[in-house]
Amino acid sequence: MYPREEVGQAADKHRRGCHRAGDIWNQAEVDVALRLGPRPTGDLIVSKLKTIERRLVASKEYLSSVPPVDRPEDIGAHVCLPTTNSPQTPLWLFRRDLENIELTVPAKIRTSNTLALRQLVRDGVGISLLPEWSVDEDIKSGRLVQLLPGWKISVGAQESAVWVAYPSRAYLPLKTRKFIDFFKKQILSEGSNS
């Protein structure tokens, strides 16, 4: 893209990243940040690039030995693997037509690592609500089964998306604008290919 520019990645297990104003901006010279998850807060300019849909999934092996999941309430009889490292009980929100069902999720294993949860689901440990980008190929290949496909399911009421954030400035450097435009184009073209 630009040979003299650098792109870095920082995964923050405590989700400080660009969630609170100043955290990431005080740690390094950062022009722009990308965040997957809830909308970043603070004194930032924030733009949503793409909503992240979630899929409730399990392996065929797991499903062969447990009761079926025909309704949201059925998850209580299953080993649930929510994306969280919070000590609070996770909450999943199920929406379909005029129905809204909030369920606390009995967490057998707690982690905020999406890829680790996907592997646990692949290995037949239980069911999990994972981002589309992490499981759609597994669903297409038959490696995983999507449960309750007629429902929109989220983690609590917070919208999950890909966000671009940058400090509030009177002047936005051209390199930052070009990067944002490039990334928006990539995200939008990827969405039209799926």
Phi, psi and chi 1 to 4 in degrees:
 res  aa     phi    psi   chi1   chi2   chi3   chi4
   1 MET       -  -70.1 -164.8  162.3  120.2      -
   2 TYR  -130.8  113.8  -72.3   91.4      -      -
   3 PRO   -62.4  -25.0   10.6  -16.2      -      -
   4 ARG   -96.7    3.3  -68.9 -172.7  -53.6 -107.8
   5 GLU   -96.8  153.2  -60.7  -54.8  -37.7      -
   6 GLU  -117.9  143.4  -66.2  179.8   13.2      -
   7 VAL  -120.3  130.0  175.1      -      -      -
   8 GLY  -124.2  160.1      -      -      -      -
   9 GLN  -128.7  132.5 -176.6  -92.7  -21.6      -
  10 ALA  -131.4  115.8      -      -      -      -
  11 ALA   -95.1  126.5      -      -      -      -
  12 ASP  -112.5  108.3 -171.2  -22.1      -      -
  13 LYS   -64.5  -18.4   67.6  179.3  179.9  179.4
  14 HIS   -98.7    6.4  -60.1  -67.1      -      -
  15 ARG    56.7   33.8  -61.6 -160.1 -174.0  -84.4
  16 ARG   -73.5  -51.9  -74.1 -171.7  -50.2 -103.9
  17 GLY    22.3 -116.2      -      -      -      -
  18 CYS  -109.4   24.5   63.0      -      -      -
  19 HIS   -71.9  -45.7 -171.4   65.1      -      -
  20 ARG  -105.8  136.1  -66.5 -166.7  -48.5 -102.3
  21 ALA   -57.3  136.4      -      -      -      -
  22 GLY    95.9  -30.1      -      -      -      -
  23 ASP   -55.6  -63.0  -73.9  -14.1      -      -
  24 ILE   -71.9  -32.3 -164.8  168.8      -      -
  25 TRP   -71.7  -28.1  -44.8  108.7      -      -
  26 ASN   -83.6  -16.9  -66.7  -27.6      -      -
  27 GLN   -84.8  -24.8  -65.7  172.6   11.0      -
  28 ALA  -163.6  173.0      -      -      -      -
  29 GLU   -79.8   97.1  -69.8 -175.5   27.7      -
  30 VAL  -116.7  125.8  175.0      -      -      -
  31 ASP   -91.9  -35.5  -64.8  -51.6      -      -
  32 VAL  -151.7  147.7   63.3      -      -      -
  33 ALA  -130.1  145.2      -      -      -      -
  34 LEU  -110.2  137.7  -60.6  170.4      -      -
  35 ARG  -133.8  134.7  175.7  170.1  168.2   90.1
  36 LEU  -106.4  121.4  -81.2   66.2      -      -
  37 GLY   136.5 -147.9      -      -      -      -
  38 PRO   -66.9  161.0  -13.5   23.0      -      -
  39 ARG   -62.7  131.4 -174.9 -177.6 -163.9  -77.6
  40 PRO   -63.0  147.2  -19.8   30.4      -      -
  41 THR  -115.1  169.2   58.9      -      -      -
  42 GLY   108.3 -167.2      -      -      -      -
  43 ASP   -83.8   68.3 -172.5   23.7      -      -
  44 LEU  -132.9  153.8  -58.1  168.8      -      -
  45 ILE   -89.3  124.3  -53.8  -63.6      -      -
  46 VAL  -127.6  135.7  177.6      -      -      -
  47 SER  -134.9  135.0  177.9      -      -      -
  48 LYS   -83.6  128.1 -180.0  170.1   75.4  170.7
  49 LEU   -92.0  -38.6  -61.0  178.5      -      -
  50 LYS  -165.3  135.5 -179.3 -178.8 -169.7  -68.6
  51 THR   -73.4  138.9  -62.0      -      -      -
  52 ILE  -100.0  114.8  -61.7  173.3      -      -
  53 GLU   -82.0  152.2  -60.1  -68.1  -27.5      -
  54 ARG  -116.4  150.8  -65.7 -172.2  175.4  -93.8
  55 ARG  -124.7  132.1  -46.1  -88.4 -169.0 -105.1
  56 LEU   -85.3  119.1 -174.2   62.2      -      -
  57 VAL  -133.1  158.2  -66.8      -      -      -
  58 ALA  -153.7  163.5      -      -      -      -
  59 SER   -86.2  157.3   69.9      -      -      -
  60 LYS   -61.6  -37.9  -70.4  178.4 -176.8  175.9
  61 GLU   -61.5  -45.1  -66.2   74.9   25.4      -
  62 TYR   -62.0  -47.2  173.9   80.7      -      -
  63 LEU   -65.7  -23.0  -67.5  173.0      -      -
  64 SER   -71.6  -14.5   68.3      -      -      -
  65 SER  -121.7   15.0   62.5      -      -      -
  66 VAL  -135.0  165.5  -65.2      -      -      -
  67 PRO   -63.4  152.5  -15.5   25.3      -      -
  68 PRO   -68.4  158.1   22.7  -29.8      -      -
  69 VAL  -109.0   96.1  179.1      -      -      -
  70 ASP  -103.7  -23.1  -63.0  -40.0      -      -
  71 ARG  -137.4  155.8  -60.3 -100.2  -38.5  138.2
  72 PRO   -53.1  -37.7  -28.9   36.2      -      -
  73 GLU   -62.6  -18.7  -62.7   85.1   -3.2      -
  74 ASP   -69.0  -16.6  -65.2  -21.4      -      -
  75 ILE   -66.6  -20.2   68.2  166.8      -      -
  76 GLY   -60.8  -23.0      -      -      -      -
  77 ALA   -91.1   10.6      -      -      -      -
  78 HIS  -123.3  161.0  -69.5  -89.9      -      -
  79 VAL   -77.6  109.7  175.1      -      -      -
  80 CYS  -100.2  139.1  -65.2      -      -      -
  81 LEU  -123.1   79.3  -51.9  167.6      -      -
  82 PRO   -77.4  153.8   27.3  -31.9      -      -
  83 THR   -82.3   98.0  -52.6      -      -      -
  84 THR  -168.2  151.3 -177.2      -      -      -
  85 ASN  -127.8   15.1   58.5    2.1      -      -
  86 SER   -79.1  146.5  167.5      -      -      -
  87 PRO   -73.5  -13.8   22.9  -29.6      -      -
  88 GLN   -75.0  151.2  -63.8  176.2  -29.1      -
  89 THR   -68.5  126.8  -56.7      -      -      -
  90 PRO   -64.6  152.0  -16.5   27.3      -      -
  91 LEU  -125.9  127.6  179.3   72.4      -      -
  92 TRP  -111.3  137.2  -71.3  -10.4      -      -
  93 LEU  -111.8  122.4  176.5   60.1      -      -
  94 PHE  -106.5  128.5  -63.5   78.8      -      -
  95 ARG  -130.7  134.1  -67.3 -177.0  -52.4  -85.3
  96 ARG  -157.0  125.2 -179.9  177.9   70.4  178.6
  97 ASP    49.8 -117.0  -59.8  -34.2      -      -
  98 LEU   -98.3    2.8  -61.1  175.7      -      -
  99 GLU   -89.6  133.9  -74.9 -176.7  -86.8      -
 100 ASN  -132.0  119.6  -72.4  -50.5      -      -
 101 ILE  -125.3  122.8  -59.6  171.1      -      -
 102 GLU  -103.5  128.5  -80.4 -172.3   10.7      -
 103 LEU  -129.5  132.4  -64.7  172.5      -      -
 104 THR   -76.9  141.1   54.8      -      -      -
 105 VAL  -106.4  119.6 -179.2      -      -      -
 106 PRO   -69.5  109.5   24.9  -29.4      -      -
 107 ALA   -91.8  117.4      -      -      -      -
 108 LYS   -86.0  -33.2  -62.6  -67.7 -175.7 -176.4
 109 ILE  -133.9  136.0  -63.1  173.6      -      -
 110 ARG  -118.0  125.9  -66.9  176.3 -178.6  -89.5
 111 THR  -158.4  153.6 -178.6      -      -      -
 112 SER   -99.7    7.9   62.0      -      -      -
 113 ASN   -92.1  105.2 -172.9  -46.5      -      -
 114 THR   -59.1  -42.3  -62.2      -      -      -
 115 LEU   -68.8  -34.3  -60.1  179.8      -      -
 116 ALA   -66.7  -40.8      -      -      -      -
 117 LEU   -65.1  -41.1  -73.8  173.3      -      -
 118 ARG   -59.1  -41.4 -179.7 -177.4   65.0 -171.4
 119 GLN   -66.3  -39.2 -169.7   58.3   50.5      -
 120 LEU   -61.6  -41.1  -71.4  168.8      -      -
 121 VAL   -65.1  -45.0  172.6      -      -      -
 122 ARG   -57.3  -36.7  -75.2  174.9  174.0  172.4
 123 ASP   -79.6    0.2  -68.3  -16.6      -      -
 124 GLY    83.7   20.9      -      -      -      -
 125 VAL   -76.1  -33.6  174.5      -      -      -
 126 GLY   176.3 -158.1      -      -      -      -
 127 ILE  -111.8  152.9   64.3  174.6      -      -
 128 SER  -148.9  154.8 -167.7      -      -      -
 129 LEU  -103.1  104.9 -177.4   60.3      -      -
 130 LEU  -122.2  154.9  -64.5  169.8      -      -
 131 PRO   -63.4  145.6  -14.1   23.4      -      -
 132 GLU   -52.1  -41.8   61.6 -169.5  -28.5      -
 133 TRP   -62.1  -23.3   58.4  -97.3      -      -
 134 SER   -92.5  -15.5   69.5      -      -      -
 135 VAL  -129.3  -11.4  -64.9      -      -      -
 136 ASP   -59.5  -39.1  -83.6   -2.7      -      -
 137 GLU   -65.1  -38.7  -73.3  -59.7  -43.5      -
 138 ASP   -66.4  -35.5  -77.0  -23.1      -      -
 139 ILE   -68.2  -45.7  -67.0  168.5      -      -
 140 LYS   -60.9  -38.0  -74.8  178.4 -169.9  171.0
 141 SER   -81.1  -10.7   72.5      -      -      -
 142 GLY    88.4    0.8      -      -      -      -
 143 ARG   -66.6  -36.2 -172.4  174.9 -162.9  174.1
 144 LEU  -124.9  157.4  -65.3  179.0      -      -
 145 VAL  -114.6  131.5  176.3      -      -      -
 146 GLN   -83.2  128.8 -177.7  177.0   -1.0      -
 147 LEU   -98.9  145.4  -52.7  172.4      -      -
 148 LEU    51.1   52.8  -54.5  175.8      -      -
 149 PRO   -64.1  -19.3   22.5  -31.3      -      -
 150 GLY   -80.3   -1.6      -      -      -      -
 151 TRP  -108.2  144.0  -67.3   80.9      -      -
 152 LYS   -90.2  126.2  -70.5  -99.5 -174.3 -156.0
 153 ILE  -126.0  134.1  -48.8  169.7      -      -
 154 SER  -134.1  164.4   61.5      -      -      -
 155 VAL   -89.0  103.8  177.7      -      -      -
 156 GLY    63.3 -157.5      -      -      -      -
 157 ALA   -96.1   -5.8      -      -      -      -
 158 GLN   -74.0  136.1  -70.8 -172.9  -30.9      -
 159 GLU   -73.9  136.2  179.1 -179.0   23.6      -
 160 SER  -106.7  129.9 -174.6      -      -      -
 161 ALA  -155.4  173.5      -      -      -      -
 162 VAL   -94.3  121.2  178.7      -      -      -
 163 TRP  -116.6  146.5  -53.6   91.2      -      -
 164 VAL  -112.8  134.1   61.6      -      -      -
 165 ALA  -135.7  144.8      -      -      -      -
 166 TYR  -150.6  156.7   50.7   92.2      -      -
 167 PRO   -63.2  147.0  -12.9   21.6      -      -
 168 SER   -68.6  116.3  178.8      -      -      -
 169 ARG  -139.0  152.1  -63.2 -179.3 -177.5  151.5
 170 ALA   -69.5  -31.2      -      -      -      -
 171 TYR  -125.0  123.4  166.1   73.1      -      -
 172 LEU   -99.1  117.4 -176.5   63.1      -      -
 173 PRO   -56.1  145.9  -21.8   31.3      -      -
 174 LEU   -57.8  -40.4  179.7   60.9      -      -
 175 LYS   -61.5  -35.3   66.1 -179.6 -179.2  179.7
 176 THR   -69.9  -45.4  -56.5      -      -      -
 177 ARG   -59.9  -43.5  169.4   55.8   41.1 -147.6
 178 LYS   -63.5  -41.2  -66.7  -75.9 -171.3 -177.2
 179 PHE   -63.5  -46.3  176.3   81.0      -      -
 180 ILE   -61.0  -46.1  -67.7  168.6      -      -
 181 ASP   -62.0  -42.6  -68.8  -15.2      -      -
 182 PHE   -61.2  -47.5  172.5   79.4      -      -
 183 PHE   -66.8  -41.1 -153.6   80.3      -      -
 184 LYS   -58.5  -44.1  -79.9 -176.5 -179.9  179.5
 185 LYS   -61.7  -42.1 -177.5  179.0  174.4 -175.1
 186 GLN   -64.5  -45.6  -67.5  -59.1  -46.5      -
 187 ILE   -63.6  -45.4  -70.1  -75.2      -      -
 188 LEU   -67.1  -39.1  -65.9  175.5      -      -
 189 SER   -70.0  -34.0   69.2      -      -      -
 190 GLU   -65.1  -42.0 -179.1 -179.1  -64.5      -
 191 GLY   -63.7  -32.7      -      -      -      -
 192 SER   -78.5  -16.2   65.6      -      -      -
 193 ASN   -88.6  -12.4  -66.5  -24.3      -      -
 194 SER   -93.8      -   52.5      -      -      -
